[in-house]
Amino acid sequence: MTTVTLSEPAYAVGELVPVEQVAGPAALAERLRGYGFATCSVADRPPSELAADAVTGLLLRHGLTGGDIDAVVYGTCSHRGEPAGHPGVRGMLDRLGLAAARLYGVWLGESGNLAGALRLARALLMSTGMRTVLVVVADAVPGRPGEYRAMPNAVTVNGDGAAACLLSTVRRGAFTVEGIGHRAGPAMSAAGRGSGLREYLEFMTGVRAALTALHQEAGTGPDSYQWLVANNYSASNVSDFADLAGVAHERAFRGTASRHGHVFTADGLINLAALTGSADVAPGDRVLVLSTGPFSWGAIGLRRCEK
């Protein structure tokens, strides 16, 4: 079977602003502080420009040019402002030497877009002649009426940022991709930004289904993973994820939550980069990345490659 590796990610975020400046009511800011959020990434430029910084850093780190990339998978929640085919996105890729790379868009999974983007990139590698695919995820809170950064239930505060990684069958990466479980519940979209117990239970049912799908594909089980990387939600949410996954709470990485807030789809790659850079992830260790949105849930199984 073809081995697909995932590189160490690169990312870019906006200015770090105290939660009191973005939360609105003082009581909400206080709750966010209590849940582990201190500052939030706020950018004064569109997601495609944040993506340009992340991609530039990634290519430089690996000594690559745009000509080494066969395709780009661009995931975003900001599809109403800058979809994958937007001139700002296409122009950014062209400036970075990626004019010849095929461009694919992923946008319907909201903060769970990472799982869909990685699944598509892996499928391209395994079913075509492509050898290296660039995955880019980028988002920013839009400046439209009714949009807000701090969730009313204080489960998170939304930030702006982008992240990028390479999936490849020919280049050595930091991780081997062992499997991706992905489930969606379209009916949940009717709940919108619902934050009640019923919505939370449905959400966790979706996470459990994604985990089951991963275990079936990868031949793993609830105790197979040494580390957990999740989106930047409250500490109690991440603890619930750890319990579902069978990962010790102290191995559930939340190293960037207090700084960046929830940077939508980019959280998983940002936290994966921070984890590999700051913790003793040994060769052979398995890392579970949960990519979760309001109605789309993904479980990505990675194994640390030999150094």
C-alpha positions as CSV (number, residue, x, y, z in Angstrom):
1,M,0.0,0.0,0.0
2,T,1.2,3.5,-0.8
3,T,2.7,5.4,2.2
4,V,1.6,9.0,2.5
5,T,3.6,11.3,4.8
6,L,2.6,14.6,6.3
7,S,5.2,17.3,6.8
8,E,5.7,19.5,9.9
9,P,3.2,22.3,9.3
10,A,3.9,26.0,9.0
11,Y,1.4,28.7,10.1
12,A,0.7,32.5,10.3
13,V,-1.6,34.3,12.6
14,G,-2.6,37.9,13.3
15,E,-1.9,40.3,16.1
16,L,-2.5,38.8,19.6
17,V,-5.2,40.9,21.3
18,P,-6.5,40.5,24.9
19,V,-9.9,38.7,25.0
20,E,-11.4,41.7,26.8
21,Q,-11.0,43.7,23.5
22,V,-13.0,41.2,21.4
23,A,-15.4,39.5,23.8
24,G,-17.9,42.3,24.4
25,P,-19.5,41.9,27.8
26,A,-17.0,41.8,30.7
27,A,-18.7,38.7,32.1
28,L,-18.0,36.8,28.9
29,A,-14.4,37.8,28.8
30,E,-14.0,36.7,32.4
31,R,-15.5,33.3,31.5
32,L,-13.2,33.0,28.6
33,R,-10.2,33.7,30.9
34,G,-11.5,31.0,33.2
35,Y,-11.7,28.5,30.3
36,G,-8.1,29.1,29.4
37,F,-8.2,31.9,26.8
38,A,-6.0,35.0,27.2
39,T,-5.4,36.5,23.8
40,C,-6.9,36.1,20.4
41,S,-5.4,36.3,16.9
42,V,-6.8,39.3,15.0
43,A,-5.6,40.1,11.5
44,D,-6.2,43.2,9.4
45,R,-5.8,41.4,6.1
46,P,-7.7,38.6,4.2
47,P,-7.2,34.9,4.7
48,S,-5.3,34.5,1.4
49,E,-2.6,36.8,2.6
50,L,-2.2,34.9,5.9
51,A,-2.1,31.7,3.7
52,A,0.7,33.3,1.6
53,D,2.9,33.7,4.8
54,A,2.2,30.1,5.9
55,V,3.0,28.6,2.4
56,T,6.1,30.7,2.0
57,G,7.5,29.5,5.3
58,L,6.6,25.9,4.5
59,L,8.3,25.9,1.1
60,L,11.4,27.7,2.5
61,R,11.7,25.2,5.4
62,H,11.7,22.2,3.0
63,G,13.8,23.8,0.3
64,L,11.0,23.6,-2.3
65,T,9.6,25.8,-5.1
66,G,6.1,25.9,-6.5
67,G,7.2,23.6,-9.3
68,D,7.6,20.7,-6.8
69,I,3.9,20.8,-6.0
70,D,1.4,18.9,-8.1
71,A,-1.8,20.2,-6.5
72,V,-3.1,22.5,-3.9
73,V,-6.1,21.7,-1.6
74,Y,-7.4,25.0,-0.1
75,G,-9.8,24.7,2.8
76,T,-11.7,27.6,4.3
77,C,-14.7,28.5,6.3
78,S,-14.5,32.0,4.7
79,H,-15.8,30.7,1.4
80,R,-18.4,33.5,1.1
81,G,-15.6,36.0,1.0
82,E,-12.6,34.1,-0.5
83,P,-13.5,30.7,-1.9
84,A,-10.7,28.6,-3.4
85,G,-11.3,30.1,-6.9
86,H,-11.3,33.7,-5.6
87,P,-8.8,35.9,-7.5
88,G,-7.0,36.6,-4.2
89,V,-6.4,32.9,-3.6
90,R,-5.4,32.1,-7.2
91,G,-3.2,35.2,-7.4
92,M,-1.5,34.3,-4.1
93,L,-0.6,30.9,-5.4
94,D,0.5,32.2,-8.7
95,R,2.9,34.7,-7.0
96,L,4.4,31.8,-5.0
97,G,5.2,29.9,-8.2
98,L,2.2,27.5,-8.0
99,A,0.5,28.6,-11.2
100,A,0.8,25.1,-12.6
101,A,-0.6,23.3,-9.6
102,R,-4.2,22.1,-9.8
103,L,-6.4,23.9,-7.2
104,Y,-9.1,22.1,-5.3
105,G,-11.4,23.7,-2.7
106,V,-12.9,22.4,0.5
107,W,-15.4,24.6,2.4
108,L,-18.5,22.8,3.7
109,G,-17.0,21.4,6.9
110,E,-16.6,24.7,8.7
111,S,-14.0,24.1,11.5
112,G,-13.8,20.5,10.5
113,N,-12.5,21.3,7.0
114,L,-9.0,19.9,7.8
115,A,-10.2,16.3,7.7
116,G,-11.9,16.8,4.3
117,A,-8.8,18.6,2.9
118,L,-6.4,15.9,4.0
119,R,-8.7,13.2,2.8
120,L,-8.9,14.8,-0.6
121,A,-5.1,15.3,-0.8
122,R,-4.5,11.7,0.2
123,A,-7.0,10.5,-2.4
124,L,-5.2,12.5,-5.1
125,L,-1.9,11.0,-4.2
126,M,-3.2,7.4,-4.1
127,S,-5.4,7.5,-7.3
128,T,-3.4,9.8,-9.7
129,G,0.1,10.3,-10.7
130,M,0.6,13.1,-8.2
131,R,3.4,12.8,-5.8
132,T,3.2,15.9,-3.5
133,V,0.1,17.9,-2.6
134,L,0.1,21.2,-0.6
135,V,-2.8,21.5,1.9
136,V,-3.6,25.1,2.9
137,V,-6.3,26.2,5.4
138,A,-7.0,29.8,6.1
139,D,-9.8,31.8,7.8
140,A,-10.7,35.1,9.4
141,V,-13.7,36.3,11.2
142,P,-15.7,38.4,8.6
143,G,-16.6,42.0,9.3
144,R,-20.3,41.5,8.6
145,P,-23.1,42.5,11.0
146,G,-24.0,39.7,13.3
147,E,-20.6,38.1,13.3
148,Y,-18.7,37.8,16.5
149,R,-15.5,36.4,17.9
150,A,-16.4,35.2,21.4
151,M,-18.9,32.4,21.5
152,P,-21.8,33.3,23.9
153,N,-21.2,30.1,25.9
154,A,-17.5,30.9,26.2
155,V,-16.5,27.6,24.7
156,T,-14.0,29.5,22.5
157,V,-13.0,32.8,21.0
158,N,-12.5,32.9,17.2
159,G,-9.2,34.1,15.8
160,D,-7.7,34.6,12.3
161,G,-4.9,32.6,10.8
162,A,-3.7,30.1,8.2
163,A,-1.6,26.9,8.2
164,A,-0.1,24.7,5.5
165,C,1.5,21.2,5.2
166,L,2.6,18.8,2.6
167,L,1.3,15.4,1.9
168,S,3.6,13.3,-0.2
169,T,4.5,9.8,-1.4
170,V,8.1,10.7,-2.3
171,R,9.2,13.2,0.3
172,R,10.1,12.4,3.9
173,G,7.6,13.8,6.3
174,A,7.3,14.1,10.1
175,F,4.4,11.8,10.2
176,T,2.9,8.8,8.3
177,V,-0.9,9.2,7.7
178,E,-2.4,5.9,8.9
179,G,-6.0,6.8,8.4
180,I,-8.7,9.4,8.3
181,G,-12.2,8.9,9.7
182,H,-14.8,11.5,8.6
183,R,-18.5,11.8,9.4
184,A,-21.0,14.6,8.8
185,G,-24.5,15.4,10.1
186,P,-26.1,17.8,7.7
187,A,-29.2,18.1,9.9
188,M,-27.0,19.7,12.6
189,S,-26.5,22.8,10.3
190,A,-30.1,23.8,11.2
191,A,-28.9,24.3,14.8
192,G,-26.6,27.0,13.6
193,R,-24.6,28.2,16.5
194,G,-26.7,26.4,19.0
195,S,-24.9,25.7,22.3
196,G,-27.4,23.7,24.3
197,L,-26.9,20.2,25.8
198,R,-28.7,18.5,22.9
199,E,-26.4,20.1,20.3
200,Y,-23.4,19.1,22.4
201,L,-24.5,15.5,22.7
202,E,-25.0,15.3,18.9
203,F,-21.6,16.9,18.4
204,M,-19.9,14.3,20.6
205,T,-21.8,11.5,18.8
206,G,-20.3,12.8,15.5
207,V,-16.8,12.8,17.0
208,R,-17.3,9.2,18.3
209,A,-18.5,8.1,14.8
210,A,-15.4,9.7,13.2
211,L,-13.2,7.9,15.7
212,T,-14.9,4.6,15.0
213,A,-14.3,5.1,11.2
214,L,-10.6,5.8,11.8
215,H,-10.1,2.7,14.0
216,Q,-11.8,0.6,11.3
217,E,-9.5,2.0,8.6
218,A,-6.3,2.1,10.5
219,G,-6.7,-1.0,12.6
220,T,-6.3,1.0,15.8
221,G,-8.4,1.3,19.0
222,P,-9.2,3.7,21.8
223,D,-5.9,3.1,23.5
224,S,-3.7,3.3,20.4
225,Y,-2.8,7.0,20.6
226,Q,-0.2,8.7,22.8
227,W,-1.1,12.3,21.9
228,L,-4.3,14.2,21.1
229,V,-4.4,17.4,19.1
230,A,-7.8,19.1,18.9
231,N,-9.3,22.4,17.9
232,N,-8.9,25.2,20.4
233,Y,-12.0,24.8,22.5
234,S,-12.4,25.1,26.3
235,A,-10.3,22.8,28.5
236,S,-13.4,20.8,29.4
237,N,-14.3,20.2,25.8
238,V,-10.8,18.9,25.0
239,S,-11.0,16.7,28.1
240,D,-14.2,15.2,26.8
241,F,-12.4,14.5,23.5
242,A,-9.6,12.8,25.4
243,D,-12.0,10.6,27.2
244,L,-13.6,9.5,24.0
245,A,-10.3,8.8,22.4
246,G,-8.7,7.0,25.3
247,V,-5.9,9.5,25.6
248,A,-4.6,10.7,29.0
249,H,-5.7,14.3,29.7
250,E,-2.1,15.5,30.1
251,R,-1.4,14.2,26.6
252,A,-4.2,16.4,25.1
253,F,-2.3,19.3,23.7
254,R,-3.7,22.8,24.2
255,G,-0.5,24.8,23.9
256,T,-1.8,27.5,21.6
257,A,-5.4,27.9,22.8
258,S,-4.6,30.7,25.3
259,R,-2.6,32.6,22.7
260,H,-4.5,32.3,19.4
261,G,-8.0,31.3,20.3
262,H,-9.8,29.1,17.9
263,V,-8.3,29.7,14.4
264,F,-11.0,27.6,12.7
265,T,-9.6,24.9,10.4
266,A,-6.0,25.9,11.1
267,D,-6.1,24.8,14.7
268,G,-5.2,21.2,14.0
269,L,-2.1,22.0,12.0
270,I,-1.0,24.9,14.3
271,N,-1.2,22.6,17.4
272,L,0.5,19.8,15.5
273,A,3.4,22.1,14.7
274,A,3.6,23.3,18.3
275,L,3.3,19.8,19.7
276,T,6.2,18.4,17.6
277,G,8.3,21.5,18.4
278,S,7.8,21.5,22.2
279,A,7.0,18.0,23.4
280,D,8.8,14.7,23.4
281,V,6.9,13.0,20.7
282,A,9.0,9.9,20.2
283,P,9.4,8.1,16.8
284,G,6.6,5.6,16.5
285,D,4.3,7.5,18.8
286,R,0.8,7.9,17.4
287,V,-0.9,11.3,17.3
288,L,-4.7,11.7,17.0
289,V,-5.8,14.9,15.3
290,L,-9.5,15.8,15.8
291,S,-10.9,18.1,13.2
292,T,-14.3,19.2,14.4
293,G,-17.0,21.6,13.3
294,P,-20.6,22.1,14.2
295,F,-21.8,19.4,11.7
296,S,-18.6,17.8,10.4
297,W,-16.2,15.6,12.4
298,G,-12.8,14.1,11.4
299,A,-10.3,11.9,13.2
300,I,-6.8,11.8,11.6
301,G,-4.4,9.1,12.7
302,L,-0.7,9.9,12.4
303,R,2.5,8.0,13.4
304,R,5.7,9.9,14.1
305,C,8.4,8.9,11.6
306,E,11.9,7.9,12.6
307,K,14.1,11.0,12.8
